[in-house]
Amino acid sequence: MRMLLRGAAALAAVVTVASLTSGAAAQPRAERAAGTIQSSAAAQIPPGVTAGIAVFDRQSGTFTEQVNDSAQFRSASVVKLLLALDFLWDRGPDYVIPAADRARLEPMLRGSDDDAANHYWSTYGGSAIIKRMLGRPEVGLRDTAAPPAEYADFWGYTAMSARDTVAIYRYILEKAPAPVRTFIMDNLRRSTRCSTTDHFDQHFGIAGSFDRPWAVKQGWSGAYAKGTCGSRATPATTPAESGSAPRAAAVDLSRPALHTTGTVGADDRTIVAVLTLHATGTSYGKAYTDIGRLTRSLKVPGGVRPAGTWFGTWGELVSVRRGPSTGDERLTRLPAGVEVLVSCQTRGEVVSVPPYTNDWWAYLPQYGGFISNIYISSPDNRLPNVPECA
């Protein structure tokens, strides 16, 4: 989710290995990646990660997790919730969203489309949108702030906290007019795996930690490689990310950010907001894995965790196929080095990445497809403690 109006992009080299991947490079097989996790309050926060966490159970009316929940983070695309609310504010119960706006709002909420966000930010006053939302007591924002004056065009530099994110969802679910609530939440429930603008895989965190029903609005910002779902990998940086962050900025604009927010469970029972910053140079796959581990550690009433075993992977943009063959339809590509949930495995086409050869394939239920076990970080061709697919 590119979080600014304009930014530079440069091509990055991608190494192609066979037809299974776009850019998977051979490397020594690693042991299964278990990871070392430190505990902070009730949540397990991976080393090197700064997090703001708030989990609110709407059924009991209580928070089940609160870690640095008032800390300000740059919002990245989470601010798109406020852009949508501001546009829909005071439209009346019978308001019909014009076709042109529906064509912008739907991809903005589902696929985090940046062009749509640019449109609403520039058309409706930029930072004035944030000031209007701060002046609406029904929403109850306390920590949100407009972008620094030096970056007034960068909507993703809006400051937000985990508790304010919970407040936004509570407003949508409990106070907003029914048409607004239905429109926003239905679109968040239809979140696409690949983002619209930069082709990031955006089903991390909440979307990767729990079975449906869930609804999500994700955010990311930093010098991550682009194209995790698409055909190219190009890094995107901003002035702040390349070392020229405002000297007086109260919010960190330089470290890579990755946020997962939304609801989990029937009737949107629990609101989850996890905002994170990662060490400079962190890959998207590692950040994706770390926020997944963190989110899975949280107490989320009503959330059902999917069955299976988590494994690390290696390779750049490894393809997920509909069946256990490189000739089967490619469904998507994995962020480099990301952890995946494996529910079963089966024999299929022999895949060779010298010096390794493997005919076992792992089924990834959250992707609905297979990857060759050759790209799973496990010392054996057949994964331990994983059943064969029926």
Summary of the structure (lengths in Angstrom):
residues: 390
radius of gyration: 20.7
end to end distance: 37.9
largest distance: 65.1
contacts: 1379
relative contact order: 0.18
helix: 26%
strand: 25%
